[in-house]
């Protein structure tokens, strides 16, 4: 492993999670991410900790295995370095409620660690908190793009969340790499077209845009070269996978579009809209899937305030 990877792993454990020698640190992984997880394990040892490394079978969707949920509940801090995400599971939510500090890092690679996790997280925090305040105070969000997006989501009564990367307080939870301001829109409202030209979970970087039309917060039609693939993907999961779940703005300048939503949704100058489960972020919608759709160079109004102009932050 490169020196910057090890240095970043130490930053995550020692600064972002702020794990102390007397605390229990869990590294949950699978056979697809075990090599990288071992680097974090060794970094923890070098920091004077006594981490536990738990490898489970590779899993995409559904609840985490009971042994993993039990180990998570018994920890003070945890890194979920896995092939699939456990963000939207009861096991993760219960551990968070208990006060476990958790960083979820699904599909992460050595390259991602060495670049995105060297960001200025003080700056990420400042921007994310500022935008989150605006989202919490507003009642709607309007998005347009040069490619034809024109859609409004409604957020009255909902509270935004800032993904800052700083996870040192009890019950703190977030993805790493971090960097977004997000909110759960009202699930039964929201109309217009979203032209997705970045990345969709499981589809990689899109070579041609996919147009997703919403009515009353629910997908009504999907158009584009890969429309049938996206329809088939959505059909595999609960019906709530057709309903809007999240609106987010990327705030990490170190992130670039790479075809991995874990990174792509954090890219400075992009927005993302997700469908499916949003219980983890203050929404009212369950389900067994949460997938993000990333849009480049958007113009965004939060309430009546222009915050992004063709992807440039202008507030």
Secondary structure as UniProt FT lines:
FT   HELIX           3..11
FT   HELIX           12..16
FT   TURN            21..22
FT   STRAND          25..30
FT   TURN            31..33
FT   HELIX           34..46
FT   TURN            47..48
FT   STRAND          52..56
FT   HELIX           66..73
FT   STRAND          77..81
FT   TURN            87..88
FT   HELIX           90..98
FT   STRAND          101..104
FT   TURN            106..107
FT   HELIX           110..116
FT   TURN            117..118
FT   HELIX           121..137
FT   STRAND          140..144
FT   TURN            146..147
FT   STRAND          150..154
FT   TURN            156..157
FT   STRAND          161..163
FT   TURN            170..171
FT   STRAND          173..175
FT   STRAND          180..183
FT   TURN            187..188
FT   STRAND          191..196
FT   STRAND          199..200
FT   TURN            201..203
FT   STRAND          204..205
FT   STRAND          210..215
FT   TURN            216..217
FT   STRAND          218..223
FT   TURN            225..226
FT   HELIX           227..235
FT   HELIX           239..242
FT   STRAND          243..250
FT   TURN            253..254
FT   HELIX           261..264
FT   TURN            265..266
FT   TURN            268..269
FT   STRAND          270..276
FT   HELIX           279..281
FT   STRAND          290..296
FT   STRAND          299..302
FT   TURN            303..304
FT   STRAND          305..309
FT   TURN            310..311
FT   STRAND          312..313
//
